[in-house]
Every structure is written in structure tokens, then in C-alpha cells.
Amino acid sequence: MIKVLFFAKLSEQLGTRELLIESNNIKDTEQLFQHLLKYQADWSGVLNSQIWLKAVNQSMTTKNVVLNDGDEVAYFPPVTGG
């Protein structure tokens, strides 16, 4: 299983903070994101609405990362300030 976490307004828009996804057909973060786009009918619009930051096993990354069973992937909006 891959643990997927959503933070801040992303979790509010998706209506969940955490998912467990079977890792059998998910080889990397790009495949995971494509899977999430199809997970719920309205998720595609939310996930495609902006660029979300991601961390794999609590390490920030902008690259496509190979995933293994037991990995944790977190998505969250860019930090803004004022």
C-alpha cells in the first residue's frame, strides 16, 4: 500500500486527508498522480487546478520518483505569505 496525504486547502477541496492505495500497478509518482485524477469524478478538476508540491517519505521532490510498497506521498499547496 502507498499512503497518500493531502494538506491544507487541497484536503478541504478533495474532502479527505489520507488515502491508502494498492501499490500493485503504481510504479512511480507520475502513475500515482494519474491514478488520483481518476479516483473520484471531481478530483481531476481540483488536482489540475494548480501545481501542487509533493514529498515522498517526507522529502520534497519535483521529480518523478519510483515508489515502493509502504511509501508515503504527500501533496500540498505552495506556501504563500504576505
mmCIF file of the N, C-alpha and C atoms, coordinates in Angstrom:
data_MODEL
# 
_entry.id   MODEL 
# 
loop_
_atom_site.group_PDB 
_atom_site.id 
_atom_site.type_symbol 
_atom_site.label_atom_id 
_atom_site.label_alt_id 
_atom_site.label_comp_id 
_atom_site.label_asym_id 
_atom_site.label_entity_id 
_atom_site.label_seq_id 
_atom_site.pdbx_PDB_ins_code 
_atom_site.Cartn_x 
_atom_site.Cartn_y 
_atom_site.Cartn_z 
_atom_site.occupancy 
_atom_site.B_iso_or_equiv 
_atom_site.pdbx_formal_charge 
_atom_site.auth_seq_id 
_atom_site.auth_comp_id 
_atom_site.auth_asym_id 
_atom_site.auth_atom_id 
_atom_site.pdbx_PDB_model_num 
ATOM 1   N N  . MET A 1 1  ? 0.830   -1.185 0.000   1.00 0.00 ? 1  MET A N  1 
ATOM 2   C CA . MET A 1 1  ? 0.000   0.000  0.000   1.00 0.00 ? 1  MET A CA 1 
ATOM 3   C C  . MET A 1 1  ? 0.876   1.250  0.000   1.00 0.00 ? 1  MET A C  1 
ATOM 4   N N  . ILE A 1 2  ? 0.404   2.259  -0.667  1.00 0.00 ? 2  ILE A N  1 
ATOM 5   C CA . ILE A 1 2  ? 1.041   3.572  -0.654  1.00 0.00 ? 2  ILE A CA 1 
ATOM 6   C C  . ILE A 1 2  ? 0.112   4.501  0.118   1.00 0.00 ? 2  ILE A C  1 
ATOM 7   N N  . LYS A 1 3  ? 0.669   5.184  1.083   1.00 0.00 ? 3  LYS A N  1 
ATOM 8   C CA . LYS A 1 3  ? -0.107  6.141  1.876   1.00 0.00 ? 3  LYS A CA 1 
ATOM 9   C C  . LYS A 1 3  ? -0.015  7.494  1.192   1.00 0.00 ? 3  LYS A C  1 
ATOM 10  N N  . VAL A 1 4  ? -1.172  8.087  0.889   1.00 0.00 ? 4  VAL A N  1 
ATOM 11  C CA . VAL A 1 4  ? -1.228  9.387  0.231   1.00 0.00 ? 4  VAL A CA 1 
ATOM 12  C C  . VAL A 1 4  ? -1.869  10.376 1.198   1.00 0.00 ? 4  VAL A C  1 
ATOM 13  N N  . LEU A 1 5  ? -1.174  11.491 1.426   1.00 0.00 ? 5  LEU A N  1 
ATOM 14  C CA . LEU A 1 5  ? -1.658  12.524 2.335   1.00 0.00 ? 5  LEU A CA 1 
ATOM 15  C C  . LEU A 1 5  ? -1.939  13.807 1.562   1.00 0.00 ? 5  LEU A C  1 
ATOM 16  N N  . PHE A 1 6  ? -2.997  14.504 1.947   1.00 0.00 ? 6  PHE A N  1 
ATOM 17  C CA . PHE A 1 6  ? -3.349  15.789 1.351   1.00 0.00 ? 6  PHE A CA 1 
ATOM 18  C C  . PHE A 1 6  ? -3.416  16.819 2.472   1.00 0.00 ? 6  PHE A C  1 
ATOM 19  N N  . PHE A 1 7  ? -2.866  18.006 2.229   1.00 0.00 ? 7  PHE A N  1 
ATOM 20  C CA . PHE A 1 7  ? -2.803  19.029 3.265   1.00 0.00 ? 7  PHE A CA 1 
ATOM 21  C C  . PHE A 1 7  ? -3.458  20.332 2.821   1.00 0.00 ? 7  PHE A C  1 
ATOM 22  N N  . ALA A 1 8  ? -3.813  21.139 3.816   1.00 0.00 ? 8  ALA A N  1 
ATOM 23  C CA . ALA A 1 8  ? -4.332  22.498 3.636   1.00 0.00 ? 8  ALA A CA 1 
ATOM 24  C C  . ALA A 1 8  ? -5.568  22.493 2.740   1.00 0.00 ? 8  ALA A C  1 
ATOM 25  N N  . LYS A 1 9  ? -5.653  23.472 1.833   1.00 0.00 ? 9  LYS A N  1 
ATOM 26  C CA . LYS A 1 9  ? -6.876  23.603 1.036   1.00 0.00 ? 9  LYS A CA 1 
ATOM 27  C C  . LYS A 1 9  ? -7.089  22.413 0.114   1.00 0.00 ? 9  LYS A C  1 
ATOM 28  N N  . LEU A 1 10 ? -6.025  21.695 -0.230  1.00 0.00 ? 10 LEU A N  1 
ATOM 29  C CA . LEU A 1 10 ? -6.195  20.515 -1.079  1.00 0.00 ? 10 LEU A CA 1 
ATOM 30  C C  . LEU A 1 10 ? -7.033  19.459 -0.358  1.00 0.00 ? 10 LEU A C  1 
ATOM 31  N N  . SER A 1 11 ? -6.760  19.217 0.905   1.00 0.00 ? 11 SER A N  1 
ATOM 32  C CA . SER A 1 11 ? -7.556  18.234 1.654   1.00 0.00 ? 11 SER A CA 1 
ATOM 33  C C  . SER A 1 11 ? -9.006  18.699 1.784   1.00 0.00 ? 11 SER A C  1 
ATOM 34  N N  . GLU A 1 12 ? -9.200  20.000 1.938   1.00 0.00 ? 12 GLU A N  1 
ATOM 35  C CA . GLU A 1 12 ? -10.562 20.540 2.024   1.00 0.00 ? 12 GLU A CA 1 
ATOM 36  C C  . GLU A 1 12 ? -11.309 20.347 0.709   1.00 0.00 ? 12 GLU A C  1 
ATOM 37  N N  . GLN A 1 13 ? -10.640 20.625 -0.407  1.00 0.00 ? 13 GLN A N  1 
ATOM 38  C CA . GLN A 1 13 ? -11.288 20.508 -1.710  1.00 0.00 ? 13 GLN A CA 1 
ATOM 39  C C  . GLN A 1 13 ? -11.580 19.055 -2.084  1.00 0.00 ? 13 GLN A C  1 
ATOM 40  N N  . LEU A 1 14 ? -10.701 18.136 -1.682  1.00 0.00 ? 14 LEU A N  1 
ATOM 41  C CA . LEU A 1 14 ? -10.907 16.725 -2.011  1.00 0.00 ? 14 LEU A CA 1 
ATOM 42  C C  . LEU A 1 14 ? -11.797 16.017 -0.997  1.00 0.00 ? 14 LEU A C  1 
ATOM 43  N N  . GLY A 1 15 ? -11.938 16.614 0.179   1.00 0.00 ? 15 GLY A N  1 
ATOM 44  C CA . GLY A 1 15 ? -12.784 16.018 1.203   1.00 0.00 ? 15 GLY A CA 1 
ATOM 45  C C  . GLY A 1 15 ? -12.134 14.879 1.967   1.00 0.00 ? 15 GLY A C  1 
ATOM 46  N N  . THR A 1 16 ? -10.817 14.780 1.896   1.00 0.00 ? 16 THR A N  1 
ATOM 47  C CA . THR A 1 16 ? -10.097 13.746 2.644   1.00 0.00 ? 16 THR A CA 1 
ATOM 48  C C  . THR A 1 16 ? -8.672  14.195 2.914   1.00 0.00 ? 16 THR A C  1 
ATOM 49  N N  . ARG A 1 17 ? -8.096  13.679 3.983   1.00 0.00 ? 17 ARG A N  1 
ATOM 50  C CA . ARG A 1 17 ? -6.699  13.982 4.312   1.00 0.00 ? 17 ARG A CA 1 
ATOM 51  C C  . ARG A 1 17 ? -5.772  12.825 3.975   1.00 0.00 ? 17 ARG A C  1 
ATOM 52  N N  . GLU A 1 18 ? -6.326  11.617 3.847   1.00 0.00 ? 18 GLU A N  1 
ATOM 53  C CA . GLU A 1 18 ? -5.466  10.447 3.694   1.00 0.00 ? 18 GLU A CA 1 
ATOM 54  C C  . GLU A 1 18 ? -6.149  9.348  2.891   1.00 0.00 ? 18 GLU A C  1 
ATOM 55  N N  . LEU A 1 19 ? -5.364  8.679  2.054   1.00 0.00 ? 19 LEU A N  1 
ATOM 56  C CA . LEU A 1 19 ? -5.822  7.511  1.300   1.00 0.00 ? 19 LEU A CA 1 
ATOM 57  C C  . LEU A 1 19 ? -4.765  6.430  1.392   1.00 0.00 ? 19 LEU A C  1 
ATOM 58  N N  . LEU A 1 20 ? -5.190  5.189  1.294   1.00 0.00 ? 20 LEU A N  1 
ATOM 59  C CA . LEU A 1 20 ? -4.272  4.073  1.113   1.00 0.00 ? 20 LEU A CA 1 
ATOM 60  C C  . LEU A 1 20 ? -4.564  3.484  -0.258  1.00 0.00 ? 20 LEU A C  1 
ATOM 61  N N  . ILE A 1 21 ? -3.545  3.436  -1.102  1.00 0.00 ? 21 ILE A N  1 
ATOM 62  C CA . ILE A 1 21 ? -3.691  2.977  -2.482  1.00 0.00 ? 21 ILE A CA 1 
ATOM 63  C C  . ILE A 1 21 ? -2.891  1.691  -2.660  1.00 0.00 ? 21 ILE A C  1 
ATOM 64  N N  . GLU A 1 22 ? -3.501  0.681  -3.280  1.00 0.00 ? 22 GLU A N  1 
ATOM 65  C CA . GLU A 1 22 ? -2.763  -0.543 -3.604  1.00 0.00 ? 22 GLU A CA 1 
ATOM 66  C C  . GLU A 1 22 ? -1.594  -0.189 -4.515  1.00 0.00 ? 22 GLU A C  1 
ATOM 67  N N  . SER A 1 23 ? -0.436  -0.693 -4.188  1.00 0.00 ? 23 SER A N  1 
ATOM 68  C CA . SER A 1 23 ? 0.770   -0.322 -4.934  1.00 0.00 ? 23 SER A CA 1 
ATOM 69  C C  . SER A 1 23 ? 1.046   -1.225 -6.129  1.00 0.00 ? 23 SER A C  1 
ATOM 70  N N  . ASN A 1 24 ? 0.209   -2.217 -6.370  1.00 0.00 ? 24 ASN A N  1 
ATOM 71  C CA . ASN A 1 24 ? 0.468   -3.190 -7.438  1.00 0.00 ? 24 ASN A CA 1 
ATOM 72  C C  . ASN A 1 24 ? 0.721   -2.560 -8.799  1.00 0.00 ? 24 ASN A C  1 
ATOM 73  N N  . ASN A 1 25 ? -0.095  -1.602 -9.202  1.00 0.00 ? 25 ASN A N  1 
ATOM 74  C CA . ASN A 1 25 ? 0.022   -1.008 -10.535 1.00 0.00 ? 25 ASN A CA 1 
ATOM 75  C C  . ASN A 1 25 ? 0.611   0.394  -10.515 1.00 0.00 ? 25 ASN A C  1 
ATOM 76  N N  . ILE A 1 26 ? 1.067   0.848  -9.365  1.00 0.00 ? 26 ILE A N  1 
ATOM 77  C CA . ILE A 1 26 ? 1.628   2.191  -9.230  1.00 0.00 ? 26 ILE A CA 1 
ATOM 78  C C  . ILE A 1 26 ? 3.137   2.061  -9.089  1.00 0.00 ? 26 ILE A C  1 
ATOM 79  N N  . LYS A 1 27 ? 3.857   2.457  -10.119 1.00 0.00 ? 27 LYS A N  1 
ATOM 80  C CA . LYS A 1 27 ? 5.317   2.296  -10.115 1.00 0.00 ? 27 LYS A CA 1 
ATOM 81  C C  . LYS A 1 27 ? 6.065   3.562  -9.705  1.00 0.00 ? 27 LYS A C  1 
ATOM 82  N N  . ASP A 1 28 ? 5.442   4.743  -9.908  1.00 0.00 ? 28 ASP A N  1 
ATOM 83  C CA . ASP A 1 28 ? 6.138   5.997  -9.615  1.00 0.00 ? 28 ASP A CA 1 
ATOM 84  C C  . ASP A 1 28 ? 5.124   7.094  -9.315  1.00 0.00 ? 28 ASP A C  1 
ATOM 85  N N  . THR A 1 29 ? 5.632   8.268  -8.961  1.00 0.00 ? 29 THR A N  1 
ATOM 86  C CA . THR A 1 29 ? 4.735   9.355  -8.558  1.00 0.00 ? 29 THR A CA 1 
ATOM 87  C C  . THR A 1 29 ? 3.869   9.852  -9.713  1.00 0.00 ? 29 THR A C  1 
ATOM 88  N N  . GLU A 1 30 ? 4.349   9.754  -10.936 1.00 0.00 ? 30 GLU A N  1 
ATOM 89  C CA . GLU A 1 30 ? 3.523   10.169 -12.078 1.00 0.00 ? 30 GLU A CA 1 
ATOM 90  C C  . GLU A 1 30 ? 2.332   9.229  -12.237 1.00 0.00 ? 30 GLU A C  1 
ATOM 91  N N  . GLN A 1 31 ? 2.560   7.932  -12.132 1.00 0.00 ? 31 GLN A N  1 
ATOM 92  C CA . GLN A 1 31 ? 1.451   6.976  -12.211 1.00 0.00 ? 31 GLN A CA 1 
ATOM 93  C C  . GLN A 1 31 ? 0.476   7.175  -11.050 1.00 0.00 ? 31 GLN A C  1 
ATOM 94  N N  . LEU A 1 32 ? 1.003   7.478  -9.880  1.00 0.00 ? 32 LEU A N  1 
ATOM 95  C CA . LEU A 1 32 ? 0.130   7.739  -8.732  1.00 0.00 ? 32 LEU A CA 1 
ATOM 96  C C  . LEU A 1 32 ? -0.754  8.949  -8.998  1.00 0.00 ? 32 LEU A C  1 
ATOM 97  N N  . PHE A 1 33 ? -0.170  10.031 -9.509  1.00 0.00 ? 33 PHE A N  1 
ATOM 98  C CA . PHE A 1 33 ? -0.950  11.236 -9.788  1.00 0.00 ? 33 PHE A CA 1 
ATOM 99  C C  . PHE A 1 33 ? -2.031  10.942 -10.831 1.00 0.00 ? 33 PHE A C  1 
ATOM 100 N N  . GLN A 1 34 ? -1.687  10.196 -11.878 1.00 0.00 ? 34 GLN A N  1 
ATOM 101 C CA . GLN A 1 34 ? -2.675  9.835  -12.899 1.00 0.00 ? 34 GLN A CA 1 
ATOM 102 C C  . GLN A 1 34 ? -3.801  8.991  -12.289 1.00 0.00 ? 34 GLN A C  1 
ATOM 103 N N  . HIS A 1 35 ? -3.450  8.107  -11.375 1.00 0.00 ? 35 HIS A N  1 
ATOM 104 C CA . HIS A 1 35 ? -4.452  7.299  -10.668 1.00 0.00 ? 35 HIS A CA 1 
ATOM 105 C C  . HIS A 1 35 ? -5.379  8.203  -9.848  1.00 0.00 ? 35 HIS A C  1 
ATOM 106 N N  . LEU A 1 36 ? -4.808  9.182  -9.163  1.00 0.00 ? 36 LEU A N  1 
ATOM 107 C CA . LEU A 1 36 ? -5.606  10.092 -8.340  1.00 0.00 ? 36 LEU A CA 1 
ATOM 108 C C  . LEU A 1 36 ? -6.558  10.931 -9.187  1.00 0.00 ? 36 LEU A C  1 
ATOM 109 N N  . LEU A 1 37 ? -6.141  11.293 -10.399 1.00 0.00 ? 37 LEU A N  1 
ATOM 110 C CA . LEU A 1 37 ? -7.016  12.068 -11.287 1.00 0.00 ? 37 LEU A CA 1 
ATOM 111 C C  . LEU A 1 37 ? -8.309  11.316 -11.589 1.00 0.00 ? 37 LEU A C  1 
ATOM 112 N N  . LYS A 1 38 ? -8.248  9.985  -11.583 1.00 0.00 ? 38 LYS A N  1 
ATOM 113 C CA . LYS A 1 38 ? -9.411  9.155  -11.904 1.00 0.00 ? 38 LYS A CA 1 
ATOM 114 C C  . LYS A 1 38 ? -10.098 8.591  -10.662 1.00 0.00 ? 38 LYS A C  1 
ATOM 115 N N  . TYR A 1 39 ? -9.547  8.844  -9.480  1.00 0.00 ? 39 TYR A N  1 
ATOM 116 C CA . TYR A 1 39 ? -10.038 8.225  -8.246  1.00 0.00 ? 39 TYR A CA 1 
ATOM 117 C C  . TYR A 1 39 ? -11.486 8.613  -7.939  1.00 0.00 ? 39 TYR A C  1 
ATOM 118 N N  . GLN A 1 40 ? -11.798 9.887  -8.064  1.00 0.00 ? 40 GLN A N  1 
ATOM 119 C CA . GLN A 1 40 ? -13.158 10.399 -7.882  1.00 0.00 ? 40 GLN A CA 1 
ATOM 120 C C  . GLN A 1 40 ? -13.461 11.303 -9.071  1.00 0.00 ? 40 GLN A C  1 
ATOM 121 N N  . ALA A 1 41 ? -14.718 11.373 -9.444  1.00 0.00 ? 41 ALA A N  1 
ATOM 122 C CA . ALA A 1 41 ? -15.100 12.128 -10.635 1.00 0.00 ? 41 ALA A CA 1 
ATOM 123 C C  . ALA A 1 41 ? -14.662 13.586 -10.588 1.00 0.00 ? 41 ALA A C  1 
ATOM 124 N N  . ASP A 1 42 ? -14.749 14.225 -9.432  1.00 0.00 ? 42 ASP A N  1 
ATOM 125 C CA . ASP A 1 42 ? -14.443 15.655 -9.352  1.00 0.00 ? 42 ASP A CA 1 
ATOM 126 C C  . ASP A 1 42 ? -12.990 15.951 -8.980  1.00 0.00 ? 42 ASP A C  1 
ATOM 127 N N  . TRP A 1 43 ? -12.175 14.945 -8.751  1.00 0.00 ? 43 TRP A N  1 
ATOM 128 C CA . TRP A 1 43 ? -10.793 15.184 -8.342  1.00 0.00 ? 43 TRP A CA 1 
ATOM 129 C C  . TRP A 1 43 ? -9.928  15.733 -9.462  1.00 0.00 ? 43 TRP A C  1 
ATOM 130 N N  . SER A 1 44 ? -10.213 15.378 -10.692 1.00 0.00 ? 44 SER A N  1 
ATOM 131 C CA . SER A 1 44 ? -9.395  15.838 -11.812 1.00 0.00 ? 44 SER A CA 1 
ATOM 132 C C  . SER A 1 44 ? -9.349  17.358 -11.874 1.00 0.00 ? 44 SER A C  1 
ATOM 133 N N  . GLY A 1 45 ? -10.498 18.000 -11.736 1.00 0.00 ? 45 GLY A N  1 
ATOM 134 C CA . GLY A 1 45 ? -10.541 19.459 -11.773 1.00 0.00 ? 45 GLY A CA 1 
ATOM 135 C C  . GLY A 1 45 ? -9.744  20.097 -10.655 1.00 0.00 ? 45 GLY A C  1 
ATOM 136 N N  . VAL A 1 46 ? -9.840  19.531 -9.465  1.00 0.00 ? 46 VAL A N  1 
ATOM 137 C CA . VAL A 1 46 ? -9.103  20.065 -8.312  1.00 0.00 ? 46 VAL A CA 1 
ATOM 138 C C  . VAL A 1 46 ? -7.605  19.858 -8.503  1.00 0.00 ? 46 VAL A C  1 
ATOM 139 N N  . LEU A 1 47 ? -7.208  18.641 -8.833  1.00 0.00 ? 47 LEU A N  1 
ATOM 140 C CA . LEU A 1 47 ? -5.781  18.327 -8.945  1.00 0.00 ? 47 LEU A CA 1 
ATOM 141 C C  . LEU A 1 47 ? -5.116  19.045 -10.117 1.00 0.00 ? 47 LEU A C  1 
ATOM 142 N N  . ASN A 1 48 ? -5.872  19.313 -11.171 1.00 0.00 ? 48 ASN A N  1 
ATOM 143 C CA . ASN A 1 48 ? -5.315  20.027 -12.326 1.00 0.00 ? 48 ASN A CA 1 
ATOM 144 C C  . ASN A 1 48 ? -5.422  21.540 -12.196 1.00 0.00 ? 48 ASN A C  1 
ATOM 145 N N  . SER A 1 49 ? -6.004  22.039 -11.104 1.00 0.00 ? 49 SER A N  1 
ATOM 146 C CA . SER A 1 49 ? -6.247  23.474 -10.968 1.00 0.00 ? 49 SER A CA 1 
ATOM 147 C C  . SER A 1 49 ? -4.986  24.281 -10.679 1.00 0.00 ? 49 SER A C  1 
ATOM 148 N N  . GLN A 1 50 ? -3.948  23.638 -10.178 1.00 0.00 ? 50 GLN A N  1 
ATOM 149 C CA . GLN A 1 50 ? -2.685  24.325 -9.932  1.00 0.00 ? 50 GLN A CA 1 
ATOM 150 C C  . GLN A 1 50 ? -1.584  23.286 -9.768  1.00 0.00 ? 50 GLN A C  1 
ATOM 151 N N  . ILE A 1 51 ? -0.374  23.748 -9.621  1.00 0.00 ? 51 ILE A N  1 
ATOM 152 C CA . ILE A 1 51 ? 0.743   22.842 -9.376  1.00 0.00 ? 51 ILE A CA 1 
ATOM 153 C C  . ILE A 1 51 ? 0.843   22.618 -7.875  1.00 0.00 ? 51 ILE A C  1 
ATOM 154 N N  . TRP A 1 52 ? 0.789   21.370 -7.466  1.00 0.00 ? 52 TRP A N  1 
ATOM 155 C CA . TRP A 1 52 ? 0.871   21.007 -6.056  1.00 0.00 ? 52 TRP A CA 1 
ATOM 156 C C  . TRP A 1 52 ? 2.284   20.549 -5.739  1.00 0.00 ? 52 TRP A C  1 
ATOM 157 N N  . LEU A 1 53 ? 2.758   20.894 -4.574  1.00 0.00 ? 53 LEU A N  1 
ATOM 158 C CA . LEU A 1 53 ? 4.050   20.395 -4.116  1.00 0.00 ? 53 LEU A CA 1 
ATOM 159 C C  . LEU A 1 53 ? 3.875   18.957 -3.659  1.00 0.00 ? 53 LEU A C  1 
ATOM 160 N N  . LYS A 1 54 ? 4.974   18.179 -3.725  1.00 0.00 ? 54 LYS A N  1 
ATOM 161 C CA . LYS A 1 54 ? 4.880   16.808 -3.248  1.00 0.00 ? 54 LYS A CA 1 
ATOM 162 C C  . LYS A 1 54 ? 6.126   16.427 -2.479  1.00 0.00 ? 54 LYS A C  1 
ATOM 163 N N  . ALA A 1 55 ? 5.921   15.516 -1.551  1.00 0.00 ? 55 ALA A N  1 
ATOM 164 C CA . ALA A 1 55 ? 7.018   14.947 -0.776  1.00 0.00 ? 55 ALA A CA 1 
ATOM 165 C C  . ALA A 1 55 ? 6.841   13.433 -0.773  1.00 0.00 ? 55 ALA A C  1 
ATOM 166 N N  . VAL A 1 56 ? 7.947   12.726 -0.921  1.00 0.00 ? 56 VAL A N  1 
ATOM 167 C CA . VAL A 1 56 ? 7.936   11.270 -0.847  1.00 0.00 ? 56 VAL A CA 1 
ATOM 168 C C  . VAL A 1 56 ? 8.740   10.883 0.385   1.00 0.00 ? 56 VAL A C  1 
ATOM 169 N N  . ASN A 1 57 ? 8.084   10.178 1.282   1.00 0.00 ? 57 ASN A N  1 
ATOM 170 C CA . ASN A 1 57 ? 8.717   9.788  2.550   1.00 0.00 ? 57 ASN A CA 1 
ATOM 171 C C  . ASN A 1 57 ? 9.329   10.998 3.249   1.00 0.00 ? 57 ASN A C  1 
ATOM 172 N N  . GLN A 1 58 ? 8.563   12.090 3.247   1.00 0.00 ? 58 GLN A N  1 
ATOM 173 C CA . GLN A 1 58 ? 8.885   13.346 3.930   1.00 0.00 ? 58 GLN A CA 1 
ATOM 174 C C  . GLN A 1 58 ? 10.082  14.083 3.337   1.00 0.00 ? 58 GLN A C  1 
ATOM 175 N N  . SER A 1 59 ? 10.415  13.788 2.084   1.00 0.00 ? 59 SER A N  1 
ATOM 176 C CA . SER A 1 59 ? 11.466  14.529 1.371   1.00 0.00 ? 59 SER A CA 1 
ATOM 177 C C  . SER A 1 59 ? 10.841  15.194 0.155   1.00 0.00 ? 59 SER A C  1 
ATOM 178 N N  . MET A 1 60 ? 10.946  16.516 0.094   1.00 0.00 ? 60 MET A N  1 
ATOM 179 C CA . MET A 1 60 ? 10.395  17.266 -1.036  1.00 0.00 ? 60 MET A CA 1 
ATOM 180 C C  . MET A 1 60 ? 11.055  16.816 -2.332  1.00 0.00 ? 60 MET A C  1 
ATOM 181 N N  . THR A 1 61 ? 10.250  16.777 -3.393  1.00 0.00 ? 61 THR A N  1 
ATOM 182 C CA . THR A 1 61 ? 10.787  16.427 -4.702  1.00 0.00 ? 61 THR A CA 1 
ATOM 183 C C  . THR A 1 61 ? 9.966   17.087 -5.797  1.00 0.00 ? 61 THR A C  1 
ATOM 184 N N  . THR A 1 62 ? 10.611  17.410 -6.887  1.00 0.00 ? 62 THR A N  1 
ATOM 185 C CA . THR A 1 62 ? 9.917   17.900 -8.079  1.00 0.00 ? 62 THR A CA 1 
ATOM 186 C C  . THR A 1 62 ? 10.030  16.879 -9.200  1.00 0.00 ? 62 THR A C  1 
ATOM 187 N N  . LYS A 1 63 ? 10.724  15.804 -8.950  1.00 0.00 ? 63 LYS A N  1 
ATOM 188 C CA . LYS A 1 63 ? 10.967  14.780 -9.970  1.00 0.00 ? 63 LYS A CA 1 
ATOM 189 C C  . LYS A 1 63 ? 9.980   13.623 -9.833  1.00 0.00 ? 63 LYS A C  1 
ATOM 190 N N  . ASN A 1 64 ? 9.939   12.802 -10.878 1.00 0.00 ? 64 ASN A N  1 
ATOM 191 C CA . ASN A 1 64 ? 9.186   11.561 -10.840 1.00 0.00 ? 64 ASN A CA 1 
ATOM 192 C C  . ASN A 1 64 ? 10.003  10.566 -10.020 1.00 0.00 ? 64 ASN A C  1 
ATOM 193 N N  . VAL A 1 65 ? 9.424   10.020 -8.973  1.00 0.00 ? 65 VAL A N  1 
ATOM 194 C CA . VAL A 1 65 ? 10.135  9.152  -8.037  1.00 0.00 ? 65 VAL A CA 1 
ATOM 195 C C  . VAL A 1 65 ? 9.541   7.747  -8.093  1.00 0.00 ? 65 VAL A C  1 
ATOM 196 N N  . VAL A 1 66 ? 10.401  6.736  -8.156  1.00 0.00 ? 66 VAL A N  1 
ATOM 197 C CA . VAL A 1 66 ? 9.961   5.346  -8.095  1.00 0.00 ? 66 VAL A CA 1 
ATOM 198 C C  . VAL A 1 66 ? 9.387   5.087  -6.703  1.00 0.00 ? 66 VAL A C  1 
ATOM 199 N N  . LEU A 1 67 ? 8.223   4.436  -6.670  1.00 0.00 ? 67 LEU A N  1 
ATOM 200 C CA . LEU A 1 67 ? 7.554   4.155  -5.398  1.00 0.00 ? 67 LEU A CA 1 
ATOM 201 C C  . LEU A 1 67 ? 7.627   2.673  -5.059  1.00 0.00 ? 67 LEU A C  1 
ATOM 202 N N  . ASN A 1 68 ? 7.677   2.404  -3.771  1.00 0.00 ? 68 ASN A N  1 
ATOM 203 C CA . ASN A 1 68 ? 7.683   1.042  -3.255  1.00 0.00 ? 68 ASN A CA 1 
ATOM 204 C C  . ASN A 1 68 ? 6.543   0.872  -2.266  1.00 0.00 ? 68 ASN A C  1 
ATOM 205 N N  . ASP A 1 69 ? 6.153   -0.359 -2.054  1.00 0.00 ? 69 ASP A N  1 
ATOM 206 C CA . ASP A 1 69 ? 5.128   -0.652 -1.072  1.00 0.00 ? 69 ASP A CA 1 
ATOM 207 C C  . ASP A 1 69 ? 5.538   -0.065 0.275   1.00 0.00 ? 69 ASP A C  1 
ATOM 208 N N  . GLY A 1 70 ? 4.613   0.632  0.922   1.00 0.00 ? 70 GLY A N  1 
ATOM 209 C CA . GLY A 1 70 ? 4.889   1.246  2.215   1.00 0.00 ? 70 GLY A CA 1 
ATOM 210 C C  . GLY A 1 70 ? 5.328   2.696  2.148   1.00 0.00 ? 70 GLY A C  1 
ATOM 211 N N  . ASP A 1 71 ? 5.548   3.227  0.939   1.00 0.00 ? 71 ASP A N  1 
ATOM 212 C CA . ASP A 1 71 ? 5.950   4.627  0.808   1.00 0.00 ? 71 ASP A CA 1 
ATOM 213 C C  . ASP A 1 71 ? 4.794   5.561  1.159   1.00 0.00 ? 71 ASP A C  1 
ATOM 214 N N  . GLU A 1 72 ? 5.165   6.787  1.502   1.00 0.00 ? 72 GLU A N  1 
ATOM 215 C CA . GLU A 1 72 ? 4.199   7.840  1.815   1.00 0.00 ? 72 GLU A CA 1 
ATOM 216 C C  . GLU A 1 72 ? 4.425   8.997  0.847   1.00 0.00 ? 72 GLU A C  1 
ATOM 217 N N  . VAL A 1 73 ? 3.346   9.446  0.217   1.00 0.00 ? 73 VAL A N  1 
ATOM 218 C CA . VAL A 1 73 ? 3.413   10.582 -0.701  1.00 0.00 ? 73 VAL A CA 1 
ATOM 219 C C  . VAL A 1 73 ? 2.448   11.641 -0.190  1.00 0.00 ? 73 VAL A C  1 
ATOM 220 N N  . ALA A 1 74 ? 2.947   12.863 -0.037  1.00 0.00 ? 74 ALA A N  1 
ATOM 221 C CA . ALA A 1 74 ? 2.123   13.965 0.455   1.00 0.00 ? 74 ALA A CA 1 
ATOM 222 C C  . ALA A 1 74 ? 2.022   15.046 -0.612  1.00 0.00 ? 74 ALA A C  1 
ATOM 223 N N  . TYR A 1 75 ? 0.834   15.598 -0.779  1.00 0.00 ? 75 TYR A N  1 
ATOM 224 C CA . TYR A 1 75 ? 0.588   16.699 -1.708  1.00 0.00 ? 75 TYR A CA 1 
ATOM 225 C C  . TYR A 1 75 ? 0.066   17.891 -0.913  1.00 0.00 ? 75 TYR A C  1 
ATOM 226 N N  . PHE A 1 76 ? 0.546   19.076 -1.267  1.00 0.00 ? 76 PHE A N  1 
ATOM 227 C CA . PHE A 1 76 ? 0.099   20.282 -0.567  1.00 0.00 ? 76 PHE A CA 1 
ATOM 228 C C  . PHE A 1 76 ? 0.337   21.499 -1.443  1.00 0.00 ? 76 PHE A C  1 
ATOM 229 N N  . PRO A 1 77 ? -0.394  22.595 -1.171  1.00 0.00 ? 77 PRO A N  1 
ATOM 230 C CA . PRO A 1 77 ? -0.233  23.800 -1.983  1.00 0.00 ? 77 PRO A CA 1 
ATOM 231 C C  . PRO A 1 77 ? 1.085   24.496 -1.665  1.00 0.00 ? 77 PRO A C  1 
ATOM 232 N N  . PRO A 1 78 ? 1.577   25.279 -2.623  1.00 0.00 ? 78 PRO A N  1 
ATOM 233 C CA . PRO A 1 78 ? 2.773   26.077 -2.343  1.00 0.00 ? 78 PRO A CA 1 
ATOM 234 C C  . PRO A 1 78 ? 2.505   27.025 -1.178  1.00 0.00 ? 78 PRO A C  1 
ATOM 235 N N  . VAL A 1 79 ? 3.506   27.258 -0.391  1.00 0.00 ? 79 VAL A N  1 
ATOM 236 C CA . VAL A 1 79 ? 3.384   28.167 0.747   1.00 0.00 ? 79 VAL A CA 1 
ATOM 237 C C  . VAL A 1 79 ? 3.372   29.595 0.226   1.00 0.00 ? 79 VAL A C  1 
ATOM 238 N N  . THR A 1 80 ? 2.443   30.381 0.739   1.00 0.00 ? 80 THR A N  1 
ATOM 239 C CA . THR A 1 80 ? 2.383   31.791 0.361   1.00 0.00 ? 80 THR A CA 1 
ATOM 240 C C  . THR A 1 80 ? 2.431   32.630 1.622   1.00 0.00 ? 80 THR A C  1 
ATOM 241 N N  . GLY A 1 81 ? 2.831   33.818 1.471   1.00 0.00 ? 81 GLY A N  1 
ATOM 242 C CA . GLY A 1 81 ? 2.906   34.712 2.626   1.00 0.00 ? 81 GLY A CA 1 
ATOM 243 C C  . GLY A 1 81 ? 2.485   36.111 2.238   1.00 0.00 ? 81 GLY A C  1 
ATOM 244 N N  . GLY A 1 82 ? 2.489   36.968 3.187   1.00 0.00 ? 82 GLY A N  1 
ATOM 245 C CA . GLY A 1 82 ? 2.077   38.313 2.867   1.00 0.00 ? 82 GLY A CA 1 
ATOM 246 C C  . GLY A 1 82 ? 2.610   39.314 3.840   1.00 0.00 ? 82 GLY A C  1 
# 
